[in-house]
Amino acid sequence: MGAAPGDDFELERGERGVAAWPVEPAVGPDGSDRPGQLVLTTRRLSFFRRRGLLGGGRLEKPPQVSWRLEKIREVTGRRYELKIGYGDRIEIPGLAVDGRGFRLNRETPSAPVVETIETARRARRSELGLPLL
């Protein structure tokens, strides 16, 4: 499981940080966006870009995209091709949240990330008295 969100992420009243993972948005098979962090709390899942050269700085606010956990329809693990060198490609793990893709680093398998998000989603829906779907 990823690290909990840091001090640069503001929580709502009654919200707790659950986990965070370094990710890179998957924009088609060859394109990518600046790296960032996927942050999971007890109420939402958000993607924040990182500031600075090669995304090494603090999280940019507001998040580029954010989902309320109770409104997420689907979280699935996937594999993404990453172009390296002159035409070589490798497959790396990733996930899609309601169709929006994120590549994880090569050392992070997608299954535990998906399960952590799904567990938090089910807990939030249960807390709100919604069907678990």
N, C-alpha and C positions, 0 to 999 in steps of 0.2 A: 504494500500500500504506500502511496505517496505521503509526503510530509504534510502536516497541517498548514493551513494558510498562515502567512506571517503578519506582522504588524501593519503592513501596508495595505491590508484588505479590511474594509470597514464592515462590521457585522451589524445586522438589525437587532433591535431589542429582543432577547430571548433566543437568538440564533447562535449556533456554535459551529466552528470550523470542523470539518470531518477529514478532508484530505486534499492534496493538491499534487498535480503531476505536470512536469515540463512537457509541452506539446508544441507542435507546429501545425497550423492550418493546412489541410490538404486541398489545394486548388488545382484540380485536374491531375493527371498522372505525372506531369513534369513541373508544374508551377508550385510555388509555395509562397507563403506570406511570412512576416516576421514571427520568430518564435515567441512563445509566451507561456502562460500557465493556465491550466484548467483547474478551477478552484471549486470544491464541493463543500457545501455547508448543509445544515439540517433543513434549509428551506430553498436553496437554489444551487444551480450549477452555472458558473460563469467562466468565460475565456477572457483573459487579460493579456494584451501584448506587453512585451518588455521594452523599456526605453533603452536607448543607447545603441552603440555599435554592436551588431550581431545579437541584439536582445539581451545584453548582459546586465542591464540596470534594473531599477525598481519597476513595479507594475504600473502601467498607464491606467488612468482612470478617466472616464468610466470604462466598464468592460466593453470589449468589442461586441460581444453577444452574451446574453444571460437568459436562462430558463428558470421559471419557477418549477420546482420538482414535481408538484402535483399536475403540471400541464405537459410534462414530457411524455410523448407518445411512444418513442422507441429509442433504445440504446443498444447498439450492436457492435461486436468486435469485427474488425476487418483487417486486411493486409493491404498495404499501399506499396506501389513501386516507387523507388527513389532513384533518380538518375545520378550516376556518379561518373566522373571522367568523361571520356568520349564515347557515349553510347552504352556504357555498362550500366546495369540496373541491379538494385538489390531490393528485396522485399522487407518491409519493416512493419511492426504491429501498429495498429491504430484502432480508432473507434469512430462511430458515426452517432450523432445525437440528433434525432429528427432530421436525418439526411445531411447534416453538416459534418464533414469529416475532419479528423485530427490525427496526425501521426504522432505516435509515442516514440521515445528513444528506443534503440535496438534492444536494450536490456530489460525493458518493461513489457511483460506480456499483457495483452489486452483483456483477457478473461477476468483477472482479479479487479481490474479497473471497472469493467462493465458491471461486475457483481456488486462492487461497493456502491456504484451509482444507483443500481436497481434496488439495493437494500435501503438506501436513503430515500429513494422515491416511494417505495412501498410504505416505509415508516411515516413519511409525510402525508401520504394519502390516507393512511389509517388514522393518523392524528386528526385530520380534517373530516373524518367520517365518510370519505369517498370510497367507491369500489376500487379494489386493488388492481383490476385489469390484468 
